[in-house]
Amino acid sequence: MKIVRFESQQKIYTGELKEGKIHTLTGEWSSLKPEGKIFDLQKVRLLVPCRPTKIIAVGKNYPEHIKEVSGEIPKEPILFMKPPTAALPTEGAIIFPEMSHRVDYEAELGVVMKAKAKGIPAQETENYILGYTCVNDVTARDLQKKDGQWTRAKSFDTFAPIGPWIVTGLDPFDLKIESALNGELKQTGRTSQMLFNIRELISFISQVMTLEPGDVVATGTPSGIGPMKRGDTIEVTIEGIGTLRNRVV
């Protein structure tokens, strides 16, 4: 199932995308049911496919990426957070902040939660996951180096593109993940290359904080990160999901 959130005539809906048509759904994330309305995908505006209370991201989760940014292989997942105000839908504009001189793309697989999760074992994590989506962990690289920590560099409004939809029933453990800048391939990797897999990540995070329905976990980026400039178009494509596309302004 491909789950979308969208706006039509100033009303917001959740729906299932099938062959270019959106069939509206109602209910909680864990119990979505058909509602009966049908919309044409080309006539609506896609929104961020969920409304996270928080976006939890994982740093240095691909060995080749660690090599390009330097540093040691972590013994535990490295966590940081992005605020919900950073979330941006597909086709939305990434705003290049005035206080930064280098803004990078980072293609990542996103995990979307469907149920509250606290202290869960790794073997039970799939019971709490709704599905998977594309994430771009946009980063003001110069500010990250200047600050010595990551909050400002990762948290600007529009710095967390998510979408275009959530795919359920997907095996996430060996998917191709790519990014392309103005049509030129920049990153390519597979989720099987993660140091900490999705079960390990969700369990680990749930030992630290309660994951709420709609929360997003961005699982780290493969090598090939690089800068964007105003006017660029960045695309994140993940096998089995689709393409998240945004421009920089």
C-alpha positions as CSV (number, residue, x, y, z in Angstrom):
1,M,0.0,0.0,0.0
2,K,1.1,3.6,-0.8
3,I,-0.2,6.0,1.8
4,V,-0.4,9.7,1.0
5,R,-1.5,12.9,2.7
6,F,-2.8,15.5,0.4
7,E,-4.7,18.7,0.1
8,S,-7.7,19.3,-2.2
9,Q,-9.8,22.5,-2.1
10,Q,-8.3,23.5,1.2
11,K,-9.1,20.2,2.9
12,I,-6.5,17.6,4.0
13,Y,-7.0,13.9,3.5
14,T,-5.2,10.6,3.9
15,G,-5.5,8.1,1.1
16,E,-4.1,5.1,-0.7
17,L,-2.6,5.7,-4.1
18,K,-3.5,3.1,-6.7
19,E,-2.9,3.5,-10.4
20,G,-2.9,7.3,-10.3
21,K,-6.0,7.6,-8.2
22,I,-6.2,8.3,-4.5
23,H,-8.8,6.4,-2.4
24,T,-9.3,8.2,0.9
25,L,-8.8,6.5,4.2
26,T,-10.0,7.2,7.7
27,G,-8.9,6.1,11.2
28,E,-5.6,5.9,13.2
29,W,-2.4,4.8,11.5
30,S,-2.7,1.4,13.0
31,S,-6.3,0.9,11.7
32,L,-6.8,2.7,8.4
33,K,-10.1,2.0,6.6
34,P,-11.5,3.0,3.2
35,E,-13.6,6.2,3.3
36,G,-15.0,6.1,-0.2
37,K,-13.8,9.3,-1.9
38,I,-11.5,9.2,-5.0
39,F,-9.2,11.9,-6.2
40,D,-6.9,12.2,-9.2
41,L,-3.2,12.3,-8.1
42,Q,-2.5,15.0,-10.7
43,K,-5.2,17.3,-9.3
44,V,-4.1,17.4,-5.6
45,R,-1.1,18.7,-3.7
46,L,0.9,16.1,-1.9
47,L,1.8,16.9,1.7
48,V,4.4,15.3,4.1
49,P,2.9,11.8,4.3
50,C,2.7,11.9,8.1
51,R,2.8,14.4,10.9
52,P,5.7,13.5,13.2
53,T,6.0,14.7,16.7
54,K,9.7,14.4,16.1
55,I,12.2,13.3,13.4
56,I,15.0,11.1,14.8
57,A,18.0,10.7,12.6
58,V,21.0,8.4,12.7
59,G,24.5,9.6,12.0
60,K,27.4,7.6,10.6
61,N,25.4,4.4,9.8
62,Y,27.2,3.5,6.5
63,P,30.9,2.6,6.5
64,E,31.8,4.4,3.3
65,H,30.1,7.6,4.5
66,I,32.2,7.4,7.7
67,K,35.3,7.3,5.5
68,E,34.3,10.5,3.6
69,V,33.6,12.5,6.7
70,S,36.3,10.9,8.9
71,G,35.8,9.4,12.3
72,E,35.7,6.0,13.9
73,I,33.1,3.3,13.5
74,P,30.5,3.9,16.3
75,K,29.8,1.1,18.7
76,E,26.2,2.3,19.2
77,P,23.9,4.3,17.0
78,I,24.6,8.0,16.9
79,L,21.3,9.9,17.3
80,F,20.2,13.5,16.7
81,M,16.9,15.1,16.1
82,K,15.2,17.4,13.6
83,P,12.1,19.4,14.7
84,P,8.7,18.8,13.0
85,T,8.9,22.3,11.5
86,A,11.8,21.0,9.3
87,A,9.5,18.6,7.5
88,L,8.9,19.4,3.8
89,P,6.8,17.5,1.2
90,T,8.0,16.4,-2.2
91,E,8.2,19.2,-4.7
92,G,8.5,21.7,-1.8
93,A,11.3,24.3,-1.8
94,I,14.4,23.8,0.4
95,I,15.3,27.3,1.7
96,F,19.0,28.0,1.6
97,P,19.6,29.9,4.9
98,E,21.4,33.3,4.8
99,M,23.7,32.3,7.6
100,S,25.1,29.3,5.8
101,H,27.5,29.0,2.8
102,R,27.2,25.3,2.2
103,V,24.1,23.2,2.3
104,D,24.3,19.4,1.6
105,Y,22.0,16.7,0.5
106,E,21.9,13.3,2.3
107,A,19.6,10.5,1.0
108,E,18.1,8.3,3.6
109,L,15.5,5.6,4.1
110,G,12.8,6.8,6.5
111,V,10.9,4.6,8.9
112,V,7.4,5.7,9.9
113,M,5.9,4.5,13.1
114,K,2.2,3.4,13.5
115,A,2.1,2.7,17.2
116,K,3.6,4.0,20.4
117,A,6.9,2.2,21.1
118,K,8.9,2.3,24.3
119,G,11.6,-0.2,25.3
120,I,10.7,-2.8,22.6
121,P,13.0,-5.7,21.7
122,A,14.5,-5.8,18.2
123,Q,12.4,-8.8,17.2
124,E,9.1,-7.0,17.8
125,T,9.9,-3.7,16.0
126,E,7.9,-4.6,12.9
127,N,4.7,-4.6,14.9
128,Y,5.2,-0.9,15.5
129,I,6.2,0.2,12.0
130,L,3.7,1.6,9.5
131,G,6.0,1.7,6.5
132,Y,8.9,3.3,4.7
133,T,9.6,6.6,2.9
134,C,12.4,8.7,1.4
135,V,14.1,11.4,3.5
136,N,16.6,14.0,2.7
137,D,18.7,14.9,5.8
138,V,19.6,18.4,4.5
139,T,22.5,19.8,6.4
140,A,24.3,23.2,6.7
141,R,27.7,21.6,6.6
142,D,29.7,24.8,7.5
143,L,27.5,25.4,10.5
144,Q,27.8,21.8,11.6
145,K,31.6,22.2,11.7
146,K,31.5,25.6,13.2
147,D,29.2,24.6,16.1
148,G,30.8,21.3,16.9
149,Q,27.3,19.8,17.3
150,W,24.5,19.3,14.9
151,T,21.3,21.0,16.1
152,R,21.4,24.3,14.2
153,A,22.9,22.7,11.0
154,K,20.1,20.1,10.8
155,S,17.1,22.0,12.1
156,F,16.3,24.8,9.7
157,D,12.7,24.9,8.4
158,T,12.5,22.8,5.2
159,F,15.6,20.8,6.1
160,A,13.7,17.5,6.3
161,P,12.0,16.6,3.0
162,I,9.9,13.5,3.5
163,G,7.9,11.6,0.9
164,P,6.4,11.3,-1.6
165,W,4.4,8.6,0.3
166,I,4.7,5.8,2.8
167,V,5.0,2.3,1.5
168,T,3.7,-0.6,3.7
169,G,4.6,-4.2,3.5
170,L,8.1,-3.5,2.1
171,D,11.2,-5.5,3.0
172,P,13.6,-2.7,4.0
173,F,16.8,-4.7,4.5
174,D,18.4,-4.6,1.0
175,L,17.0,-1.6,-1.0
176,K,18.9,0.5,-3.4
177,I,19.1,4.2,-2.3
178,E,20.3,7.0,-4.6
179,S,20.4,10.7,-4.9
180,A,20.7,12.8,-8.0
181,L,21.5,16.5,-8.3
182,N,20.1,18.2,-11.4
183,G,19.8,14.7,-12.9
184,E,23.4,13.6,-12.1
185,L,23.8,10.6,-9.9
186,K,25.6,11.5,-6.7
187,Q,24.9,8.8,-4.1
188,T,24.2,5.1,-4.5
189,G,24.1,2.4,-1.9
190,R,22.1,-0.3,-0.4
191,T,20.3,-0.5,3.0
192,S,22.1,-3.8,3.6
193,Q,25.3,-1.8,4.1
194,M,23.9,-0.2,7.3
195,L,26.0,-0.7,10.4
196,F,22.9,-0.9,12.5
197,N,19.8,-2.3,10.8
198,I,16.3,-1.1,11.2
199,R,15.3,-3.6,13.9
200,E,18.3,-2.6,15.9
201,L,17.8,1.1,15.4
202,I,14.1,1.2,16.4
203,S,14.7,-0.9,19.5
204,F,17.7,1.2,20.5
205,I,15.8,4.5,20.0
206,S,12.8,3.2,22.0
207,Q,15.1,2.5,25.0
208,V,15.9,6.3,24.9
209,M,12.6,7.9,24.1
210,T,9.0,7.0,23.3
211,L,8.3,6.8,19.6
212,E,4.8,8.1,18.7
213,P,2.6,7.2,15.7
214,G,3.7,9.3,12.8
215,D,7.2,9.7,14.0
216,V,10.0,9.3,11.4
217,V,13.4,7.7,11.9
218,A,15.9,8.6,9.2
219,T,18.4,5.7,9.1
220,G,21.6,7.3,7.8
221,T,23.1,8.2,4.4
222,P,25.5,6.3,2.1
223,S,28.6,8.0,0.8
224,G,28.5,10.7,-1.9
225,I,27.1,13.6,0.1
226,G,27.8,17.1,-1.4
227,P,26.7,20.7,-1.7
228,M,23.6,22.2,-3.3
229,K,23.1,25.7,-4.6
230,R,20.1,27.9,-5.1
231,G,18.3,26.8,-8.2
232,D,19.3,23.1,-7.9
233,T,16.9,20.2,-8.0
234,I,17.7,17.3,-5.7
235,E,16.1,13.8,-6.0
236,V,16.2,11.0,-3.5
237,T,15.1,7.6,-5.0
238,I,14.7,4.4,-3.0
239,E,13.9,1.0,-4.6
240,G,10.3,0.0,-3.9
241,I,9.2,3.5,-2.8
242,G,9.8,6.1,-5.4
243,T,11.4,9.6,-5.8
244,L,11.4,12.5,-3.4
245,R,12.1,15.7,-5.4
246,N,12.8,19.2,-4.1
247,R,14.3,22.4,-5.4
248,V,16.6,24.8,-3.6
249,V,15.7,28.5,-3.3
